[in-house]
Amino acid sequence: MRPAGLRTVFQSTAIYTIGLVLQRALSLVMLPLYTSYIPSRDYAVIDMLDTAVALFGIIFGARFSGALLYHSSEAEGDVARRDVLTTAFFGGTLIGLAGGLVGFFGAPWIARVYMGSAEYAHPLRIMFGAFALGIPVEIGWSWLRLENRTVLFVCATLAQILALVGLNVLFIVRLEWGYISLMWTSLICYLILFAGFAGALRTKRRGRFDRSLYWRMIKFTAPLGATVLATFIFHSGDRYFLIRNVPLSLMGEYALAYKVCMVATLVGAAFHQYWGAQVYTHARGENGPAECSRIFTYIFTLGSYVAFGVWAFAAPLLTRLTDEQYHGGIAYVPWLLLAYNIRAIADFLRSFLYVKNSPGLDAWSQSLAAAICLIAYAALIPRFGVWGAVAATIIGYASVSAISAYYALRLFPFRFEVGRLLRLAGVLVTVGASILLQPHLSWWGQTALAAAASAAFPVLLFASGYFDRQEVSALRAQWESLRQKALGAPASEA
């Protein structure tokens, strides 16, 4: 199969980004509701319960959707690919049900051990109901990504977001259910999605359940348990130490800062929705290594730009959108964004380990870096509190990027475009300094400076010589084509 060109990569990424932007925008719109009706203490409880269920998920069905993507790339013919999809979906359903039942009946014990009180067993049981459906639903999302059904993916995502928002408003404001509202809305939405994917699968892509294939999928996924455990440590391992050393109100600020920084990951998340399913095609193409290097440079640059914009606008937005009790979290935002940008390097390079059928190396890389991160949590959080957690997160992501690069570059002839990346770094330092040197502006001044610095970023990047002559010519041609179309001229005249 011919490898998709750069245009396909960025068109698909752009469409996925639309869905994620809408998701993040609606999340920001909902912030005043959440922070007004849910105290910071309960916000920390939500974060801790999410962490408990995520840890449980490592045992049951960790990254099972990855088996669908790999085995579909190896299958020959439509019949074989339908069998892979059917086996993955219904096999994932069995795993999800088994894990959900264990979690449901074990919720009181989990609540006592992890949260220190059995009173949290009820919300945990609701969350384990959603967990049981989450694995097959993730298979369904991966199915759409595998077939590059970007528009359908985004439309379904938007429908899910609107349902979540509507149900949350009903449960939180009208029924006054508090933080448990979030658990119920998740469960209801998972039920709807599961029914939709199961119905579509039976009518459009019906295949047979292959037990030997199912066993191979489980074997492929088994090493990924260590990978998911490592990811859990990076994302949530600090909560175990924070809850013993920091008040819940400060943890609520920290949790909100994490949520804000997730906005900066939308480009990477949108890209990996495409890349995770299509990397096999790109990497195995005739000019695979060079194409992958160029794709990384562009995606990392775009992700850095979005991260800078989130940092620039974080203070003026959060001071208006959230209650004062959450404003302390603004200080953590730039450092968490730095950690996410470092992680983006590892996320890209790790994909080549799967292309080379080496998920075990990914598990080893992630596990080693997670051990370093865990040691940093244990050493820094008791002494420095939340700031210790921030520092340890940066150390952990730097470790996983370095180790992943070591193994990925040994297996795949990928090369960083160092010159371009240095120019990017220079632009980031320049626009970042313009904000750091003006710390005492009014709200309007902060907003105007953030907008000006964000607008200056692409201009400075262009002026730095980041784009070569061929790319500049292509950009001009594309611009001229768009201009001519806007004026009503035939495309051939452009």
C-alpha positions in Angstrom: 0.0 0.0 0.0 1.3 3.4 -0.9 2.2 5.6 2.1 0.0 8.5 2.7 1.6 11.9 2.0 2.2 14.7 4.4 -1.1 16.3 3.3 -3.0 13.3 4.5 -1.2 13.4 7.8 -2.1 17.0 8.5 -5.6 16.9 7.0 -6.4 14.0 9.3 -4.7 15.6 12.3 -6.6 18.9 11.6 -9.9 17.1 11.6 -9.1 15.3 14.8 -8.0 18.6 16.3 -11.4 20.1 15.6 -13.0 17.6 17.8 -10.5 18.0 20.6 -10.6 21.8 20.4 -14.4 21.7 20.8 -13.9 19.2 23.7 -11.5 21.5 25.4 -13.6 24.6 24.7 -16.6 23.0 26.3 -14.5 22.0 29.2 -13.5 25.6 29.7 -17.1 26.7 29.5 -18.0 24.2 32.2 -15.2 25.3 34.5 -17.3 28.0 36.2 -20.0 25.4 36.9 -17.6 22.8 38.3 -15.7 25.2 40.4 -18.8 26.9 41.8 -20.8 23.8 42.6 -17.9 21.4 43.5 -15.5 22.5 46.3 -11.7 22.1 45.7 -11.7 19.3 48.2 -14.2 17.3 46.2 -12.3 18.1 43.0 -9.3 16.4 44.6 -11.5 13.4 45.6 -12.6 13.0 41.9 -9.0 13.0 40.9 -8.1 10.4 43.5 -11.0 8.1 42.5 -10.0 8.4 38.8 -6.5 7.4 39.8 -7.7 4.3 41.7 -9.8 3.1 38.7 -6.9 3.8 36.3 -4.5 1.7 38.5 -7.1 -1.1 38.5 -7.3 -0.9 34.7 -3.6 -1.8 34.4 -4.5 -5.4 35.5 -7.6 -5.7 33.2 -7.2 -4.8 29.6 -4.2 -2.4 29.5 -3.9 -1.0 26.0 -5.9 -3.9 24.5 -6.8 -1.6 21.5 -3.1 -1.7 20.5 -3.6 -5.3 19.6 -6.3 -4.3 17.1 -4.1 -1.8 15.4 -1.1 -4.2 15.1 -3.0 -7.3 14.0 -5.0 -5.3 11.5 -1.8 -4.1 9.9 -0.7 -7.7 9.6 -4.0 -9.2 8.3 -4.4 -9.9 4.6 -7.7 -9.2 3.0 -11.0 -7.7 4.2 -12.3 -11.0 5.7 -9.2 -11.4 7.9 -9.5 -7.7 9.0 -13.1 -8.2 10.0 -12.2 -11.2 12.1 -9.5 -9.1 13.8 -12.1 -6.4 14.6 -14.8 -8.8 15.8 -12.3 -10.7 18.0 -10.9 -7.5 19.5 -14.3 -5.9 20.3 -16.0 -8.9 21.9 -12.7 -10.1 23.5 -12.3 -6.6 25.0 -15.9 -6.8 26.2 -15.1 -10.0 28.1 -12.1 -8.4 29.7 -14.0 -5.3 30.6 -16.9 -7.3 32.2 -14.5 -9.4 34.2 -12.6 -6.3 35.5 -15.8 -4.4 36.2 -17.3 -7.2 38.3 -14.1 -7.6 40.3 -14.0 -3.8 40.9 -17.7 -3.5 41.7 -17.6 -6.2 44.5 -14.1 -5.0 45.7 -15.0 -1.3 45.8 -15.4 -1.1 49.7 -11.9 -2.7 50.2 -10.4 -0.5 47.4 -11.9 2.6 49.0 -10.6 1.8 52.5 -7.1 1.0 51.2 -6.7 3.9 48.7 -8.9 6.6 50.1 -8.9 5.7 53.8 -12.7 5.4 54.0 -15.3 3.0 52.7 -17.7 5.9 52.1 -16.2 6.2 48.6 -17.3 2.7 47.6 -20.6 4.0 46.0 -18.9 6.4 43.5 -16.3 3.7 42.8 -18.9 1.2 41.9 -20.4 3.6 39.4 -17.0 4.2 37.9 -16.3 0.5 37.6 -19.5 0.2 35.6 -18.1 2.7 33.2 -14.8 0.8 33.2 -16.5 -2.4 32.1 -17.7 -0.7 29.0 -14.6 1.4 28.5 -12.4 -1.3 26.9 -14.8 -2.2 24.1 -15.6 1.4 23.5 -11.9 2.2 23.1 -11.8 -0.6 20.5 -14.7 1.1 18.7 -12.8 4.4 18.6 -9.7 2.6 17.4 -11.8 1.0 14.6 -12.7 4.5 13.3 -9.1 5.6 13.5 -7.9 2.5 11.7 -10.2 3.2 8.8 -9.3 6.9 9.0 -13.0 7.8 9.4 -12.0 11.2 10.8 -15.3 13.1 10.2 -17.4 10.3 11.8 -14.9 10.1 14.7 -15.2 13.9 15.3 -19.0 13.9 15.0 -19.4 11.0 17.4 -16.9 12.8 19.8 -18.9 16.0 19.7 -22.2 14.2 20.3 -20.6 12.5 23.4 -19.3 15.9 24.7 -22.7 17.5 24.3 -24.4 14.6 26.1 -21.8 14.9 29.0 -22.4 18.6 29.3 -26.2 18.3 29.3 -26.2 15.5 31.8 -23.7 17.3 34.1 -25.8 20.4 34.1 -28.9 18.3 34.9 -27.3 16.3 37.7 -25.1 19.0 39.3 -27.4 22.1 39.1 -30.9 20.7 39.0 -30.6 17.5 41.0 -27.6 18.7 43.2 -25.9 15.4 43.1 -22.4 16.9 43.6 -19.3 15.3 42.3 -21.0 11.9 41.9 -22.8 13.5 38.9 -19.6 13.1 36.9 -19.5 9.4 37.5 -23.1 8.9 36.4 -22.7 10.9 33.2 -19.7 8.9 32.2 -21.5 5.6 32.7 -24.6 6.7 30.7 -22.4 7.9 27.8 -20.4 4.7 27.8 -23.6 2.7 27.6 -24.8 4.6 24.5 -21.4 4.4 22.8 -21.1 0.6 23.5 -24.6 0.0 22.0 -23.7 2.1 18.9 -20.4 0.4 18.3 -21.8 -3.1 18.9 -24.7 -2.5 16.5 -22.5 -1.1 13.8 -20.1 -3.9 14.1 -22.7 -6.6 13.8 -24.3 -5.0 10.7 -21.3 -3.6 8.8 -18.2 -5.4 9.8 -19.4 -8.7 11.1 -16.6 -11.3 11.3 -16.0 -14.4 13.4 -14.5 -14.6 16.9 -11.1 -16.3 16.5 -10.0 -17.8 19.8 -6.4 -18.4 18.6 -6.2 -14.8 17.4 -7.6 -13.6 20.7 -4.8 -15.5 22.5 -2.2 -13.8 20.3 -3.8 -10.4 21.0 -3.5 -11.1 24.7 0.1 -12.1 24.3 0.8 -8.9 22.3 -0.9 -6.8 25.0 0.7 -8.5 28.0 3.9 -6.5 28.0 1.9 -3.3 27.6 0.7 -3.8 31.2 4.1 -2.5 32.3 3.8 0.4 29.8 0.4 1.4 31.2 1.7 1.1 34.8 4.6 3.4 33.9 2.1 5.9 32.3 0.0 5.7 35.5 3.0 6.5 37.6 3.9 9.5 35.5 0.4 10.8 35.5 -0.9 9.8 38.9 1.8 8.3 41.1 2.4 11.7 42.7 -1.2 11.6 44.2 -0.2 8.7 46.5 2.5 10.9 48.1 0.6 14.2 47.8 -2.4 13.0 49.8 -0.1 12.2 52.7 1.8 15.4 52.6 -0.4 18.1 51.1 -3.9 19.5 52.1 -6.7 18.4 49.7 -7.4 22.1 48.8 -3.8 22.4 47.4 -4.3 19.1 45.6 -7.4 20.6 44.0 -5.4 23.5 42.6 -2.8 21.1 41.3 -5.5 18.9 39.7 -7.0 21.9 38.0 -3.6 23.0 36.6 -3.2 19.5 35.2 -6.6 19.8 33.5 -5.6 23.2 32.0 -2.3 21.8 30.6 -4.2 19.0 29.0 -5.4 21.6 26.5 -1.9 21.9 25.2 -1.8 18.2 24.4 -4.7 18.4 22.0 -2.5 18.7 18.9 -0.4 15.6 20.0 -3.6 13.7 21.0 -5.2 14.5 17.6 -2.0 13.6 15.7 -1.6 10.2 17.6 -5.2 9.3 16.9 -4.1 9.2 13.3 -0.5 8.2 13.8 -1.1 5.3 16.1 -3.1 3.6 13.4 -1.1 4.7 10.3 2.5 4.8 11.5 3.1 1.3 10.1 2.3 2.6 6.6 4.5 5.7 6.9 7.5 4.0 8.5 7.5 1.1 6.0 7.3 3.4 3.0 10.0 4.0 0.4 11.1 7.2 2.0 9.9 6.4 5.5 12.7 7.7 7.8 13.0 11.1 6.1 9.2 11.5 6.0 8.9 10.5 9.7 11.6 13.1 10.6 9.8 15.9 8.8 6.5 14.9 10.3 8.0 15.0 13.8 9.5 18.4 13.3 6.2 19.9 12.1 4.1 18.2 14.8 6.5 19.1 17.6 6.6 22.7 16.4 2.8 23.0 16.3 2.5 21.4 19.8 5.1 23.8 21.2 3.1 26.7 19.7 -0.1 25.5 21.3 1.7 25.0 24.7 3.0 28.5 24.5 -0.5 29.9 23.9 -1.9 28.0 26.8 0.8 29.4 29.1 0.3 32.9 27.8 -3.5 32.9 28.3 -3.6 30.7 31.5 -3.5 33.5 34.0 -6.1 35.9 32.5 -8.4 33.0 31.6 -8.3 31.2 35.0 -8.7 34.4 37.0 -12.0 35.0 35.2 -13.3 31.4 34.8 -12.6 29.9 38.2 -13.2 30.6 41.8 -10.5 32.3 43.7 -9.7 29.1 45.7 -8.3 27.6 42.5 -6.0 30.5 41.4 -2.9 29.2 43.1 -2.7 26.5 40.4 -1.7 29.1 37.8 1.9 28.9 39.0 2.2 25.3 38.1 1.0 25.6 34.5 4.3 26.6 32.7 6.3 23.8 34.3 3.6 21.1 33.6 3.5 22.3 30.0 7.3 21.9 29.8 6.9 18.3 31.1 4.2 17.6 28.5 6.4 19.0 25.7 9.2 16.7 26.8 6.8 13.7 26.8 5.8 14.5 23.2 9.3 13.4 22.1 8.9 10.0 23.7 5.4 9.5 22.5 6.5 9.9 18.9 9.7 7.8 19.1 7.9 4.9 20.9 5.7 4.3 17.9 8.7 2.9 16.0 9.1 0.2 18.7 5.7 -1.1 17.7 6.5 -0.9 14.0 9.4 -3.2 14.8 7.2 -5.5 16.8 9.1 -4.7 20.0 6.4 -3.7 22.6 8.6 -5.3 25.2 11.3 -2.6 24.7 8.7 0.1 25.1 7.6 -1.6 28.4 11.2 -1.7 29.6 11.9 1.9 28.6 8.7 3.1 30.3 9.3 1.0 33.4 12.8 2.2 33.9 11.8 5.8 33.6 8.8 5.3 35.8 11.1 3.9 38.5 13.2 7.1 38.3 10.1 9.2 38.5 8.7 7.3 41.5 12.0 7.8 43.4 11.8 11.5 42.6 8.2 11.6 43.9 9.3 9.9 47.2 12.3 12.2 47.6 10.8 15.5 46.6 7.1 15.6 47.5 7.6 15.2 51.3 10.0 18.1 51.3 8.6 20.4 48.7 5.0 19.4 48.4 3.2 20.2 45.1 6.4 21.8 43.7 8.2 18.5 44.4 5.5 16.7 42.3 6.1 19.1 39.4 9.8 18.7 39.5 9.5 14.9 39.7 7.1 14.9 36.7 9.7 16.8 34.6 12.4 14.4 35.7 10.2 11.4 34.8 9.3 12.6 31.3 12.9 13.6 30.5 14.0 10.1 31.5 11.4 8.3 29.3 12.3 10.5 26.3 16.0 9.8 26.7 15.5 6.0 27.1 12.9 5.8 24.3 15.2 7.7 22.0 18.1 5.3 22.8 16.1 2.1 21.8 14.0 3.6 19.0 17.0 5.1 17.1 18.8 1.8 17.3 15.9 0.0 15.6 14.7 2.7 13.2 16.9 5.2 11.2 15.2 8.3 12.4 17.1 11.6 12.5 16.1 14.8 14.3 16.2 18.0 12.2 18.4 19.8 14.7 18.7 23.1 12.8 15.0 23.6 12.7 14.5 22.6 16.3 17.2 25.1 17.4 15.4 27.9 15.5 12.1 26.8 17.2 13.9 27.0 20.6 15.1 30.5 19.8 11.7 31.7 19.0 10.2 30.2 22.1 12.8 32.0 24.3 12.1 35.3 22.6 8.3 35.3 22.9 8.5 33.8 26.4 10.8 36.5 27.6 8.3 39.1 26.4 5.7 37.8 28.9 8.1 37.1 31.8 9.4 40.7 31.7 5.9 42.0 32.2 4.6 40.3 35.4 2.4 43.1 36.9 0.0 44.0 34.1 -3.7 44.4 34.5 -6.1 41.7 33.2 -6.6 43.5 29.9 -2.8 44.0 29.7 -2.1 40.3 30.3 -4.7 39.3 27.6 -3.4 41.8 25.0 0.3 40.7 25.6 -0.7 37.0 25.3 -2.4 37.7 22.0 0.5 39.8 20.7 3.1 37.2 21.6 1.0 34.4 20.1 0.6 36.3 16.9 4.4 37.1 16.8 5.4 33.4 17.2 4.7 32.3 13.5 6.1 35.5 12.2 9.4 35.1 14.1 9.5 31.4 13.1 9.2 32.3 9.4 11.8 35.1 9.8 14.3 32.7 11.5 14.7 30.6 8.3 12.8 27.7 9.8 11.2 26.9 6.4 13.4 26.1 3.4 12.9 27.5 -0.1 10.9 24.6 -1.4 8.5 24.9 1.6 8.2 28.6 1.2 7.3 28.2 -2.5 4.7 25.5 -1.7 3.2 27.8 1.0 3.0 30.7 -1.5 1.5 28.5 -4.1 -1.1 27.2 -1.6 -1.9 30.8 -0.5 -2.3 31.9 -4.1 -4.6 29.0 -4.9 -6.8 29.8 -1.9 -6.8 33.5 -2.9 -7.9 32.7 -6.4 -10.6 30.4 -5.2 -11.9 33.1 -2.8 -12.0 35.5 -5.8 -14.0 32.9 -7.9 -11.2 32.2 -10.3 -10.7 28.6 -11.7 -8.2 26.6 -9.7 -6.0 26.1 -12.8 -5.3 29.9 -12.9 -3.6 29.8 -9.5 
